[in-house]
């Protein structure tokens, strides 16, 4: 008789990312200063600087995206909770990254072929919640079907999630 695998799910509600907004602001202000210093017509330099600042303002406004939270399940399914109140069910796909201070969730909505990416910097979740998201991502994409591990260690070293998130090599 086959044992049914217990599915673990966890909801993650995102906060606004202050670090990402600060990085975008700094990069666009620096770009505007560089464009203003170019040896071109002053009107063109002023327009280029204004354009860089306008693009930065739009990027800072849209940095958090349309996803307000996630429900991640250990069987690889996901529900993206939109800022408009809609829930979008889907599944995890190859390309998710789970690092110490950053997670990127690659997922595909049900009925769609295009994969989406949700970026989760460290300041969008509490440290414990980010750790739990990383554990669930690693476990859900590990391919182990034997059931829940005693800890997240066996699942997190069974298969890398991407080229950036390789398991640590053992010292000999």
N, C-alpha and C positions, 0 to 999 in steps of 0.2 A: 504494500500500500504506500503510495507516495504521500509524503508529508507536505502540507501546505505551508508555504513560506509566509511568515508574518511580515506584513508591510508596515514600515515605520514612516510616519509623515511628520513634518514640522513646518510651521508657518513662520515666515520672516517678513516683517514690516520694515521698510526702508525709511531712513531719515534723510534729510538733505545733506549733501556732501559739501562741507565748507572747504576742505582741502582742494577738491577739484575746482571749485569756483575761484579760489585764490590762485591756483596754477593757471587757469584760463585767463584771469585778469592780468596776471604778471606777464604772460606770454604775449598777449595782444597789446598791452601797453608798450612792451619792449619792441614789438614789431612796428607799432605806430611811431615810436621815437626813431627807429632806424629808417623808416620810409621818409619821415620828415627831414632827415639829415641827408638824403640823397641829393646829388648835384643835378637836380632837374628843376624845371619851372616851379616856382613856389606854389602856384595854384594846384599843380598836379601833386606836389608833395603833400599839401594840405588835404587834398581829396583822398589820397592814398592813406594818410594817417587816420582820417575820419572813417574810411572804409574798414580799416583794421580794427578800430575801436567799435564800430557798429557790428562787425562780425563777432567780436569778442562778447559784446553784450547779448547777442542772440545765442551764442554758444553757452554762456553762463546761465541764461534763462532755461535752455533746453537740456542742460547737463543731466538732470535727474530722469529725463525721459518720460514715457507714458506708463511705466510699470511702478506701482506703489508697493508691491510686495510679491512674495512667492510662497507657494506651498510645494515643497519638494518631498517626494516619496522615495523610499529605498528601492522600489521596483523600477525606477527610471522614469516615472511619469512626473509631470509638473503641472501646476496651475499658476499662471501668471495673473496677478490681480492688478487690473488697470486703474489709473487715476480717475477714469470715468465711471468706475464701479463695476465694470464687466470683468468676468473671469474667463481666461483663455486657456483651456486645457491643451496639453501637448506632451512631448516626450523629450528627454535629454538626447542630444546627439554628440558625436565626436567633436572635440574642440574645447570642452570645458577646461578651465584652469583653476586650480585651488592652491594658492600660495599663502604664505603667512599673513600678509597684509592686504591681499587682493584676491578676489574670486571673480571669474567670468563664467557665466552660465550660458552655454550654447544649447538652444532648444528649438524645436520645430513645433508649431501649432498644429493641432489635429486638422487634417484636410489640406495642409499647405506643404509645398516642397521646399520653400525657402527657409533656411535656418536663421535664427535671430540670436543676438548676443546681448545679455544683460550684464553690465559691468557693476561690480560691487566693491568699491574701495573700502578700506578699513573703517572709515568714519561714517559709513551709511548704516552699519550694524554695531551693536554692542560686541565687545570682544568674545564673550561666550557664544553669542548667536553666530558670529562669523566663523568661529571654530566648528560649531555644529553644522553650518552650511558646508564647510570644507569637508567634514567627515561624511556627510550625506552624499556629496558629489563624488567623493572618492569611492564610497561603498556602492552607490548606484551604478557607477560606470566601471566597476571592477570586473564584472562578469561572473562573479562567484554565485552559484545557485544553491549552495549547501545550506543556506540559512544565515541568520545573523551571526556575525563574528562575536567572540567574547569581548573584543575591543576593536577599535577601528584600525589597529595596526596591520592585521593580515590583509584587509581590503585595500588599504592605502599603499601597500607595496606590491600588490599583485600585478598591476598594469599602470603605466604612466598615463596621465590624462592628455598630455601634449608634450611637445618637445621642451617646453618651458618648465613643466612640472614633473621632472623625472624623480623617481625615488632615490633616496640617498644610497650611494654605494657603500658597502661594508668595508671597514678597515681590516686589512690582513696583517 
